[in-house]
């Protein structure tokens, strides 16, 4: 299993990737998931082209507005972006632990306030579960030695999360709607 800090980094990268692109980064998915069966090797995803980056920057549509707003709330209340953008390799674990505790508490409060989540499976992790035929593969991912047809029996490694309700405040309508955190300039 990966170390704690690597899992924290993976979790934040996955969160941001799902928020902005609706997918999990390939390198993380490949590192964490065991192949389901004979899988043909997939070429690594190409970096976004400059024209795609310009397109995203020029057309701040509604689909990006809410994602940016959620990031702005996590930054405003929990300083999440500042934490993720900082190089933490030089800090001792004790100092990181204290910082992570504060960031965790405040970001969790943001989620509790604006996004109601519920587990996909209500069983306890590391306990046996049965996956019935007709399950939603977007909601339940079979990993390990996958063979045969459902129903299948396995051990729940992660109960998953789904959004039950979103209660974001009204989004800004001005040009600043793509701003996660404004720059701050102190005048003397």
VENCORUR-V965540 format. One record per residue. N is the residue number from 1. RES is the residue in one small letter. SS is DSSP state (alpha for helix, beta for strand, coil for the rest). NEAR is the number of other ideal C-beta (glycine too) atoms within 12 Angstrom. Layout:
n->N res->RES ss->SS near->NEAR
n->N res->RES ss->SS near->NEAR
//
This chain:
n->1 res->x ss->coil near->9
n->2 res->x ss->coil near->13
n->3 res->x ss->coil near->10
n->4 res->x ss->alpha near->14
n->5 res->x ss->alpha near->17
n->6 res->x ss->alpha near->16
n->7 res->x ss->alpha near->18
n->8 res->x ss->alpha near->24
n->9 res->x ss->alpha near->25
n->10 res->x ss->alpha near->24
n->11 res->x ss->alpha near->26
n->12 res->x ss->alpha near->29
n->13 res->x ss->alpha near->25
n->14 res->x ss->alpha near->26
n->15 res->x ss->alpha near->27
n->16 res->x ss->alpha near->28
n->17 res->x ss->alpha near->21
n->18 res->x ss->alpha near->21
n->19 res->x ss->alpha near->27
n->20 res->x ss->alpha near->24
n->21 res->x ss->alpha near->20
n->22 res->x ss->coil near->13
n->23 res->x ss->coil near->16
n->24 res->x ss->coil near->25
n->25 res->x ss->coil near->23
n->26 res->x ss->alpha near->21
n->27 res->x ss->alpha near->18
n->28 res->x ss->alpha near->23
n->29 res->x ss->alpha near->24
n->30 res->x ss->alpha near->17
n->31 res->x ss->alpha near->18
n->32 res->x ss->alpha near->24
n->33 res->x ss->coil near->19
n->34 res->x ss->coil near->17
n->35 res->x ss->coil near->17
n->36 res->x ss->coil near->16
n->37 res->x ss->coil near->13
n->38 res->x ss->coil near->8
n->39 res->x ss->coil near->12
n->40 res->x ss->coil near->7
n->41 res->x ss->coil near->9
n->42 res->x ss->coil near->12
n->43 res->x ss->coil near->7
n->44 res->x ss->coil near->11
n->45 res->x ss->coil near->16
n->46 res->x ss->coil near->9
n->47 res->x ss->coil near->9
n->48 res->x ss->coil near->14
n->49 res->x ss->coil near->11
n->50 res->x ss->alpha near->10
n->51 res->x ss->alpha near->10
n->52 res->x ss->alpha near->14
n->53 res->x ss->alpha near->12
n->54 res->x ss->alpha near->11
n->55 res->x ss->alpha near->14
n->56 res->x ss->alpha near->20
n->57 res->x ss->alpha near->15
n->58 res->x ss->alpha near->12
n->59 res->x ss->coil near->14
n->60 res->x ss->coil near->23
n->61 res->x ss->coil near->16
n->62 res->x ss->alpha near->14
n->63 res->x ss->alpha near->16
n->64 res->x ss->alpha near->26
n->65 res->x ss->alpha near->26
n->66 res->x ss->alpha near->27
n->67 res->x ss->alpha near->30
n->68 res->x ss->alpha near->30
n->69 res->x ss->alpha near->33
n->70 res->x ss->alpha near->34
n->71 res->x ss->alpha near->34
n->72 res->x ss->alpha near->31
n->73 res->x ss->alpha near->32
n->74 res->x ss->alpha near->35
n->75 res->x ss->alpha near->26
n->76 res->x ss->alpha near->24
n->77 res->x ss->alpha near->25
n->78 res->x ss->alpha near->32
n->79 res->x ss->coil near->26
n->80 res->x ss->alpha near->36
n->81 res->x ss->alpha near->25
n->82 res->x ss->alpha near->23
n->83 res->x ss->alpha near->25
n->84 res->x ss->alpha near->25
n->85 res->x ss->alpha near->15
n->86 res->x ss->coil near->17
n->87 res->x ss->coil near->11
n->88 res->x ss->coil near->21
n->89 res->x ss->coil near->10
n->90 res->x ss->coil near->9
n->91 res->x ss->coil near->16
n->92 res->x ss->coil near->11
n->93 res->x ss->alpha near->15
n->94 res->x ss->alpha near->10
n->95 res->x ss->alpha near->14
n->96 res->x ss->alpha near->23
n->97 res->x ss->alpha near->17
n->98 res->x ss->alpha near->14
n->99 res->x ss->alpha near->24
n->100 res->x ss->alpha near->30
n->101 res->x ss->alpha near->16
n->102 res->x ss->alpha near->20
n->103 res->x ss->alpha near->28
n->104 res->x ss->alpha near->23
n->105 res->x ss->alpha near->18
n->106 res->x ss->alpha near->24
n->107 res->x ss->alpha near->33
n->108 res->x ss->alpha near->20
n->109 res->x ss->alpha near->19
n->110 res->x ss->alpha near->27
n->111 res->x ss->alpha near->27
n->112 res->x ss->alpha near->17
n->113 res->x ss->alpha near->21
n->114 res->x ss->alpha near->27
n->115 res->x ss->beta near->27
n->116 res->x ss->beta near->16
n->117 res->x ss->beta near->17
n->118 res->x ss->beta near->15
n->119 res->x ss->beta near->20
n->120 res->x ss->coil near->24
n->121 res->x ss->coil near->27
n->122 res->x ss->coil near->14
n->123 res->x ss->coil near->21
n->124 res->x ss->coil near->14
n->125 res->x ss->coil near->17
n->126 res->x ss->coil near->12
n->127 res->x ss->coil near->15
n->128 res->x ss->beta near->15
n->129 res->x ss->beta near->27
n->130 res->x ss->beta near->18
n->131 res->x ss->beta near->29
n->132 res->x ss->coil near->14
n->133 res->x ss->coil near->12
n->134 res->x ss->coil near->11
n->135 res->x ss->coil near->21
n->136 res->x ss->coil near->16
n->137 res->x ss->coil near->15
n->138 res->x ss->coil near->13
n->139 res->x ss->coil near->19
n->140 res->x ss->coil near->29
n->141 res->x ss->coil near->25
n->142 res->x ss->coil near->29
n->143 res->x ss->coil near->21
n->144 res->x ss->coil near->19
n->145 res->x ss->coil near->14
n->146 res->x ss->coil near->22
n->147 res->x ss->coil near->13
n->148 res->x ss->coil near->13
n->149 res->x ss->coil near->12
n->150 res->x ss->coil near->19
n->151 res->x ss->coil near->15
n->152 res->x ss->beta near->22
n->153 res->x ss->beta near->19
n->154 res->x ss->beta near->28
n->155 res->x ss->beta near->21
n->156 res->x ss->coil near->25
n->157 res->x ss->coil near->23
n->158 res->x ss->coil near->24
n->159 res->x ss->coil near->22
n->160 res->x ss->coil near->24
n->161 res->x ss->beta near->20
n->162 res->x ss->beta near->19
n->163 res->x ss->beta near->21
n->164 res->x ss->beta near->13
n->165 res->x ss->beta near->14
n->166 res->x ss->beta near->19
n->167 res->x ss->coil near->18
n->168 res->x ss->coil near->24
n->169 res->x ss->coil near->15
n->170 res->x ss->coil near->10
n->171 res->x ss->coil near->25
n->172 res->x ss->coil near->19
n->173 res->x ss->coil near->11
n->174 res->x ss->coil near->10
n->175 res->x ss->alpha near->9
n->176 res->x ss->alpha near->17
n->177 res->x ss->alpha near->21
n->178 res->x ss->alpha near->26
n->179 res->x ss->coil near->21
n->180 res->x ss->coil near->29
n->181 res->x ss->coil near->22
n->182 res->x ss->coil near->12
n->183 res->x ss->coil near->8
n->184 res->x ss->coil near->7
n->185 res->x ss->coil near->6
n->186 res->x ss->coil near->5
n->187 res->x ss->coil near->4
n->188 res->x ss->coil near->3
//
